[in-house]
Amino acid sequence: MSMTMLTVFQIMGVSAAYLGVTLVLPWLLLRRKFAAFRTSAKFMAYFMAGNFFCMNLVFLLQLLHISNRVTLILGTVIPFFAAAAVKRRTSLQAVMERGTRRIRLILEGEMGGRTLMLRVGNRLRKLSSGWLGQWLAPRWPDVLLTAGIVGLVLYMYGTNTVNVYGYCSSDMVLHNYWINYMENNHIFADGVYPFGFHCVIYYLHEVFAIPTYVLLRVFALTQALMIHLVLLAFLKLVCRSKYTPYAGVMAYIISNVFYQYTYYRYYAALPQEYGMLFILPSVWFAIAFLKEKDFISVAKKKIRAGESARLSLILFTVSISMTLAVHFYDTMIAGVFCVGIAVGFCHKCLRWRYLKRLLLAGVTGILIAVLPMAAAYASGTPLQGSLYWGMNMISSGDGGDGQEEDSVSGDALSGGDSAGQDGVPGEQDSAGKNKEAAGKKPLSKILYRQLDSVLGELQYYVTNDSRAVAEFMLGSVGVLFALGLLWYVLRRPDYGGVLVTVSVYMGLLCVFQAAAKLGLPQLLETSRYSVYIGYGLPIVWSLCLDAVVYLLFQERRGINLGGGAALAAACAVVALTGVRKPVCLSAYETNGAITCMTNILRENRDNTSWTICSANDEQQMTWGRGYHYETIEFLRNQAELKEDTGITIPTDTVYFFIEKVPILYLDYLNTIRPEREISLEGAETPLPQVKGILPYIGDERWVTMSHMYYWAQAFRELYPNEMEVYYETDDFVCYRIRQDGFSLYNFAIDYGYNQ
């Protein structure tokens, strides 16, 4: 099987496992509880419940040091037995005996596998011909359009996943390291950090026996798909027309107006992007609480208004909790959205009976997320370095594009702390000059200058360097705000509140992105805002179209017809302005290395007596399966040898990974410099003496791999039959040596460049 096909099957397996845990299981348990919800609200409710339960189950078991496959599976199924016990008013033991009856019949040989499959098939057939058919009948246009959105996401982001096998972010090695330690019930191995994302990946790894490196390789596609589906579900809930939500989502996926930074982080499974899954649900459930009457279906009023309000608050609490449990940046963005809600729904937020419940729900969610981290910190675990870095950046107001920790040792690569501290006096001076200038210039010129700064940041970070597009983006936010005020006048305060909420939120994000130039405190790195602004613009555009269509067509059928026309017009505009092509990011590990490692793991499934000598990536990917010898240490040991010493590796097989064309580490798009092959010039250059991952970045990686290649050629001349080529491509080669454990090879040789 080719690596491409294997990757496709891995994507399907990971997606099925994740969606089964976060959607199917909550549906089975809570379908009656959420029976009266609208379809999109059900989707978000099930998804929030599944993720919340999965995260906190892992947190609980990890802190109790009893997390393993058995306890995770038991923790997953116990809620079902408990619910059944409550429903049937019987003991939990009796319910478990009843629930496991078929399993016992199979194990005891009283029921065959074919009989079981036949019964399951009959149930599925009855389901598909009955309830499913009735549900699909009035919704087939939505199903087809949603399938089209899914297809576009899979094409735009899946193309890279199935063709580039390595990690597409430098942080992935660190996250892999943290998740590996969770197998030993050692959560927060590198310090206290929001671990919600890691808990979910660990759960999938432990319960479904999927290797962690496979999950981190392919989960990005599943994550990106769900990010877009949550966006679509949110728009389906706030828009009046059936079809206007698809216009904004489609433009976001395929339009060529966005700068690549707004979406290329979706190509890696990163906590910040995973946390985006919970921002819009938190917003919707807060709005649903304030709207209350729209929270339940008009056709099926099966739950009282008071109960619907409680459910919305619970789901708001759950969503807010997960934003912080995954990444504090997402909580900040959700907080900005809450400011928008306070403005858009001021007619209700100013009433204490609404406000106190929302505040209590939000604080409760924060406390739930903080509790596991606080427990670990109280037990003596320090904060992870990235948290110190982030807090220093916020306190210093640094607007630079620093980066988080991405070495296993926790050493920062960017030096962001000092840069942030040094930036404080400069920003204070700038703010002082602005105030002095403000006293001399007319107010109109000051406002124009501030607006120009906002547009400049939008142009640089969100658009493909187009001033016109930046003006259109900011202008659409202003138009949405005006439409929201209009709908207030037309006595649709809830609908107008949604429009104002989104416009205020987006306006604040645009201002915050230009905060450094406006003399305001910088909460996030400037470039990070573009990810959230890009994600919010399809909401703005869909709501603008929807508000106009709703204004023109008050009748429901007319609204849908107008929405269809708006969708067609949006498709035409996107086609005229340009459709982007799928981005192919360069990974931090060659395709050959991943393919080779996959084969090694498959061939040595029951054997651990093997070693891979490579750069640092494979060390975490092969956790618990074999041994790893880092390339730079191997070469440094060659240079430090004395006459009476040697280098031996005490395993039956040794694999040497060598890049013939060293990858451009930390260059996502190969824009810094062209790739160059290893050469004699590189081998003649002294080995890098820096620590951590620095020997594998830029010119240092080229020098390291050049040394390794010429060592391999010299050793192969000494042992031509023993040192065989295990796998080779144009940019990568793997050598394999089999050895007798009682007569090990001495890998210490003079290859001519032992500096």
N, C-alpha and C positions, 0 to 999 in steps of 0.2 A: 504494500500500500504506500502511495506517495505521501509525503509530509503534508501536502496541500489537502488531500482527502482526509488524512488523519485529523488535521486541524478543523475541517468542517464537521466531522463527527464529534470532536471534542467540544466545539461550540454548541452543537445540538444537545449533547449530554449535560453540559454545564447549565445551559439555559433551562432545560427541562427540570434539573434538580433545583435551581434557584426559584423558578416560577412555581414549581410544585410546593415548595416550602412556604413561599411568601404570598401565593395567591390561592392555590387549590386547597391546601389544608385550612387556611382561614375561612374559605368559602364553605367547606364541609362543616366547620364548627359554628360559624356565625351567620349563615345564610338566612336563618329565620330572624335573627336580630336586626339585620340590615335589609329585610325583605321589601320595605317600602321606599328605599332609597332609589334615586335615579341611577341608571346604569353606570355612568361615569363616577358618581359618588360611591357606588358599591366597589368599583374597581380600586379607587383610592383608599377606601376604608379597609378592604381586605389586604391591600398591599402594605398599608401602615401597620395593621395588626400583625401581619406575618413578620415583617422586618423587626418590629419592636420586640416581639416575643423571642425571635431568634437571637438578637443581640443580647438581651438581658438574661436569657437562659445561659448563654456562654459566660457573661460577666459573673453570674452567680456561681456557676460551677467552677470557674477558674479561681475566683477568690476563696472558694472552699477547698481548692486543690483536689477536686474529685472529677474533673472534666475528662471524659474519654468517650469512645463511641457508644458504649452501653448506656452511660448516664445521659448522654445527649438524646439518644433515641427514646429512652424512658421519659425524659423530661418533655419530649415532643408529643408522645402519645397520651400521657397522663391527663392533660386537659380534656381530651375526647372522652376518656372513661369517666372522668369526674362529671362532665356535662351529662353524659348518659345516666350516671347514677342519680343526679339531681332530677332529671326528667322522669326517670322510672321510679324514683323514690325508693331505691334499693341500695344495697351496700356496694362500695367500689369493687370489692372482691367478686361479687356476683356478676357485675357488669363486665369485668375483665374476663371472667370465665366464659360468659356468653360471647364476648367479642373475639375471643381466641378459639372458639369452638371449631371453626373451619380449619384453622391451622393444625389443631390437634387431630382432626379427622384425617388430614393429609399425612401428618407425621406417623399416625398409627396405621396408615394404609387403608382406611375405610373409605376414603375419597381420592380418586386419581386426579392427576393434573389436568387431564382432558375434560373431566367433568367440571372442575373448577373454572377452566377457561370458557367452557360452554355457557355456564351460568353467568359469568362476567360479561360475555359477549351478548347474551340475551338482554341483560340489564342495560348495556350501552346502546343496543339497537332500539330498545324501547324508549330510552332517553332521547336519542337522536331523532326518532320519528315522532316523538310526542312533544315534550317541552321545548327542545332545541329548535324544532321546526316552527313552532308557534312563535318563539322568540325572534327568530330570524326573519320571518315573513314581512313585518313592517320596517325592518332595519337593514335590508340588503344594500341600499345605497351607502349607508354608513360603513357596513362591513367591507364593501369593495374599496371605498376611499381609505379606510383605515389600513386595509391590506396594502394599498398603494403606498401609504406613508411608511409602513413596515418595510416594504420592498426598497424604497428609496434610502432608508437608513441603512439597511443591510448592504446595499450597493455602495453608498458613500463611505461607510466606515468598515464594512466587512472586507472590501477589496484589500485594504492594507493588512487586516488581520490574517487572511489566508495566504498572503504573499510575503509578509515580513514576520518571521517567527519569534524574534527576540522581543525583549521589553522595549517599549517606546518612551520610557522615562527613566531618568537616572535614579529617581527615588525608589524604584521597584525593588532593587536589591535590599534596601533597608527595610521596606515593608515585608519582604520575603523573610528576612532575618527575624523580625518581630513575631510573625505568624509561626515560624518554625519553633520558637521557644514556647509557644502556647501548647505544643504537643507535650511538653514537660510540666504543664500547669504553671508555667512561669509567664504570666501576663505582665505587661509593662516592663519587658526585659531591658529596655534602654532608657527607662524613666516613664513617668506618668504622661500620658498623651491620649487624646480622643481615640478610642479603640473600636468604635462601632463597626467600621468597615472591616477591620481585621477579624472581629468576632464572626462576621458573616462568612468571610472566606474560610476561616478556620472550621466553622460548622460544616460547610460544604465539603471541605477536605476530609474531616474526620468521619462524618456520617456516610458520605457517598464514596469514600476512598479515592477521591480525585487528587492527584499530586498538586501540591500548592503551586508549583511553578506553572503547571498547566492552567490552573484557575487564574493566576495573575497574567498569563499570556492572552487568554481568550475572553475573560470576563468583561473586558472593556467594551466589547461589542454588545453583550447583553445589557450592560449598564447604560450605554448610549441609547440603545433601543428603548429602555424603560424611561430614560430621561425625556425622550421625545413623546412617548405615550402618555406620561404624566402631564406634559405640557398640553397635549391634545385633549386629555380628559378635563383639565382645568378650563380650557377654552370652551369645551362643550357645555360646561356647567354655567359659565358666565355670559355666553353669547345667546341671543334670542333666535338667530337663524341656525338651521341645521348644518349649513355648508361653509359659513364664513370662518369657523375655526381652522378648516383645512388650508385656507389661503395663507395664513401666517406661518403655520408649521411647514408647509411646502416651501415657502420662500426662504425660511430659515435653513432648510436642509440643502437646497440646491442653488439658491441665488449666489451670484458671483460678487455681490456688493460687500460682503463681510471680509474683514482681514482674517487671515488664517489663525491667528492666536485666539479668536473667539470660539473656535471649535477644535483645534488640533489636540487639545488636552483630552478630548474624548477618545483618542486612540490608545490611551493607557488607563489601566484600572487604578485610579487615584482617589483617595478619600474625599478631597474637596468636591470633585465631580459626583461621586457617589452621594454625598450629602445634599446635592442639588435635588435629588429625588424627593426630598421631604419639605422643601421650601414652599412650593405651590400648594401641596395638600394642607400645610399649616395655615396658609392664607385662606384657602377655600373654607376650611372648617370654622375659622374665625368669622368669615363673612356669613357662612351658613347659620351660625349662632345668632348673628345680628339680624339676619333676614328671617329666620325661624320658620315662617310659614312656607317658604320655598324649599325648606329642607326635606320635606316629605312629599311623596308623590300625590298629586291631586286625585288620581284614580284609586289609590290604595292608602287610605288613611288608617293604617293599622297601628300607629304609635301616637301617643298623645304629644301635644306640643311641648309639654314639660320634659318628657322623655327624649324627644328629638334634640332639645337644647342641651340636655346632659350628655347625649351621645356626641354632639358636635364639640362640646367642650373637652370631653375625654379624648377624642381624636385630635383636636388641636393640641392638647397636652402631649400626646404621644408623638406628634409630628415635630413639635418644637424640641422635645427631648432628644429626638434622633438627630436633629441638625447639630446639636452640641456634642452628642455622643460620637459623631463622625468627624466633624471639623468645625472649629470655632468661627471660621470665615462664613460658613453657611448660616450660623446663628446671627451673625452681624447683619447679613443680607435680609434674613427673615425679620430682624428687628426693624430695618429700614422699611420693609413692606408693612409692618405693623404701624409705623408712623403714617404711612399712606392710608391705612384702614382708619386710623383715628381721624384723619382729615376727611376722607370720603364718607365715612359714616358718623360724622360729628353729631348728627341729630340723634344718634343712639349712644355713641360713646360718651357723650356728656351726661348721660343718665347713669347714676351710680349703680343701679341694679344690673346694668349691662357691664359697666366698666370693672366693677369689683370681681365679677366672675371671670372675665377675660384675664385680668391681672393675676388672679389666684391660679388659673389654669396655666398661664405662662410661667409663673414662678415655680409651680409644681413640676412642670416639664424640665425646667433648668435643674432643679434639685435632683430629679431622678437621674439625669445625665451626669451630674457632678458626683453623686453618691459613690459609684465604684472608684472613680479617680480619687475622691477624698479619702476613701477607706485605704487605698493603696498608699497614698501620701502620708496618712497618719501612721501607717505601719513602718514608715522609714524609707519608702521609695521616693527618690527625688524626681523633680520635673524633667521631662525630656528636653534636650537642648533647643529644639525647634520652638517650644513654648516660650523659653527665655528670649529667643531671637525675635519671635513675633511680638511679645510684650514690649521689648526694647524699641522695636520699630514703631509701634503704636505710640509709646510714650515720647519718642524723639520726633515723631512727625516726619520720618524719612519717607520720601516718595519714590525712592529708587526701586529698581526691579531686582531686589535681592532674591535669594532662593533658599529653600529649606535645607535642613541637613540631609545629605544623601551618601554618607559613608557609614559603614557598619560601626566604626569606632565612635561615631557621633561628632567628628570634627567638622565644623562649618567650612564650606568652600568659599563662600562669598565674602566673609568678613563683614556681614551686614550690620552687626552691632556697632562697630566703630564708625562705620559710615553714617549710621543713623544719628549717633551722638554728635558727630562733627557737623551734622546738618542743622542742628537746632539754632545756633547763633545766626547763621545765614538766613534762616527762615524768619527769625525775629526781626532782623534788619530789614528784610524784604517787606514784612508786614508793616513795619514802621514807615518805610518809604511810601508804601501804598496809602497809608493813612494820611501822610503828609501831602501826597499828591492829590488825595481825595478832597482835601480842603481847598485846593487851588483850581481843580478842574470842575466843569459842570457835571451834574449828576448823569446826564444822558451820555456823555463821553465815558464816564466811569463804567456805566452799565454796558455800553457797547464793547469796552475793552474786556470786561469780565465775560461777556457772551462770546467774544472772539476766542478767549482762552478755552472755554468749554468746547467750542466747535473745533478748535485746533487739536485738543486731546481726542475727541471723537474721530476726527479725520485720521489721526496717527494710529490709534489703537483699535478702532472698531471697523473702519472702512479700508478699502484698498487705496488709501491716500487720495480720496476724492472729496473735495470740499462740498460739491453739490450734494453728494450722498449724505454727508454729515449734516448739512442743513436740512435735508429731507427727514433724516432720522429725528433730529431735535424738533423740527417743525411738526412732525406727526405726534410727538408727545404733547406739544402745545394744542394742537387740534383736538386731541383726545380730551384734554382738560376742558376745552371750550364745549365740546359735545356733552361732557358730564354735567357742566353747569346748565346747559340747555335742557337736559332731561330732568334736572331738579325743577326748573321752571315748568316743565310739562307734567309735573307731579308724578314722576317715577323715581322717587328718591333712592330706592334700592339699586336700580339699574344705573342711575347717575352716580351713586356712591362707588360702584365697581369701577366706572370709567375714571372718576377722580382719584380713586385709590391707586390704580395702575399708573396714571399720569404723574401723580406726586412721587410715587416710588421711583419711576424712571427718571424724573427730573432731579431727584436727590442723588441718584447714582451718577448721573452725568456731572453734577456739581462736585461730588466726592472724587470722581476720577480726575478732575482738574483742581483738586484741593491744594496741591503744592503750588500751583501757579496763582491761586486765589488767596494764598496766605492762610489757609485753613489747615487744621490737623489732618494728617494722612492716616487713615485707619488700615487700609490694605495697600499692597503694592499696586501701583497705577495700572500695570498690565492685567492684574487679576480682575479688576472691575470690568474689563472688556468681555470676559466670559459671561458675567451676569447680565451685562447690558445687551449682549447679543442674544441671550436667552429670553430677555424681556421684550425685545422689539417685536417678535411675532405676536405677542399678546397685544401690544399697542396697535399693530396694523390690523389684526383680526377684529379688535374691538372698534376701531375707526370704521371699518367696512360695515360691521354689524350695526353700529349706531346709526349710520346713514340709511342702511337698508330698513332698519326698524322705524326710522323716521318717515320713510317713503311708503312703507307697507305695514300698516297696523294689523292687518289680518294674518293669521298664522300661515296660511298657504302662500300668501303673497310674500311673506318674509322669507320662506324657504326658496321660492322662485327667485326673489331678488338676491338671496344668498348664493344661489347657484350661478347667477349671472356675475356676481362679484367674484366668485371663485374662478370662473372662466376668464374674467378680466385680469385677475391676479396672475393666472398662468401665462396669459399673453404678455404681461409686463415683464415677468421673470424671463420669458423666452427672448424678449427684445433686449433686455439689459444684460443678458448673459447667464449661462448655466455653468457652474463650476464643475471641475473634474475631481474625482476622488484623489485625495492627497496620499502620497506614498512616503511615509516618514522613514528615516533611517533609524534602525534599531540600535541598541547598545550591546548587541551580540549578533554575530553573523548567522545567517540561515544555516550555514554548514555546521556551526557549533551546536545549534539547537537540534538539528537532525541527528548529528553524531551522538549527542548526549541522550536523545530519546532512544536510539538504537542500543546504546550501552546499558541503559536502565532496563530495557526489554530483555536483552540477552543475559543480564546478570540479576534476574528477578529474585533468585534464591541464593545469590552469592554476594558477599560484601567485601571480598578480598580483591579490590581493584582501586586504583587511584587515578584521578584526573589531574594533570598538571596544566593549569590554565590561568587566565586572569581571574579576578575575584568573583565574577558572575556565577559560575558553576558551583562555587562553594555552598551557596544557599539553596540552589536548585537540587542538589544531590543530597540534601540533608538526611542523615540516617540510613543512606543506602550504600555508600562507599566512602572513600577518603579523597581529600583535596589537598593539592600542593600548589601554592601560589607561584606563578611564573617569576615574579620579581625576586621572591625569596630563593627560588631555585638558582637563579642567575647570580644573585649576590653570594650565595654559598659557593658557587663556582669560583668567584673572584677571591674569596677569603680562604681558600684551601691551603693547607700545608702539605708537605711531602708525605707524611704518615697518616693522613686522613682521607676520607672519601665520602661519597654521597650514595646512600642506598635507600630504596623505598620498599618496605617489607610487605608487599602484596603480590598476588599471583600475576596480575596484569597492571600495566601502567600505560596510560594514554596521554599523549602530549598534544595539546590544542595550540595551533600556531596560525595567526592571521597573516596571509601573504599580502593582503591589502588592509592595513589596520583601520578599524572603524574610527570615525570622527566623533569621539565621545563628547557629550554635551553639545552637539550640533544637530538639532532635530532635523533640519532641512538641508544639511550640507551646504550652507551658505557662507561659512567662514573661509574655507579654503578647499581646493580640490583634493580628492583622495590621492595618495601616492603609495607606491608599492615599497615593501621592505627592500633594503639595499645594503651594499657593503659600507656605504657612507654611514648608515644608521648603526651598523655593528661596530664601526670604528669609534663612534661617539660613546663616551663613558656612560655607564648605567645611571639612571635617575636616582638620586639619593633622598627624594621626598617620600612622605609616608601616606598611608591610607590608599585612596584610589588615584592619587595624583600621578603615580607612574603609568597610569593607563589613560591619560588625557593628553590630547594634542600631540606635539612632537615627542613627548616622553613615551607614549604608547608605540609610536613608530620605532623609537630606539629600542624599547623593550622587546618588541616582536622581531626586530632585525637580529638582535643578539640571540634570541631563542631559535630562530630559523637556522642561523649558521652553526649553532651548537648541534642542532638536529642533523645537519648535513655531515658534520665531523663525526658524530657518534655513529651515523649510518655507514660511513666508510669503514669504521672499525668492526661493526656488526651488521653487514648487509643483509643477512638472512633473518636475523632476529628482529631487527627494527623494520616492521612492515607498514606500508601505508594502509590505514584502516578506512579512511574516508578523505576525499579530496575534491575541491571545487576550484574555480578560478581565483577565489580570494581567501581560501581556507584549506588547511591540511591537518589531518590528525594521524599521528604515528602511534602504533601499538607495539608493546614489547611484552611477551609472555616470559616469565622467569620461574625458576625453581625456588621455592621458599627457603631451601637449605643452601642455595648457592646464588645469592643475589648479585645483580650487576652493579658495578661501581659506575655511577653516572658522572663522576667527576673526571673531566678530561680537559686538556688544553686545546680549545677550539680556535685559538688565535686571537681572541678578543676578550680575554678574561680580565677586563678592567675592574 
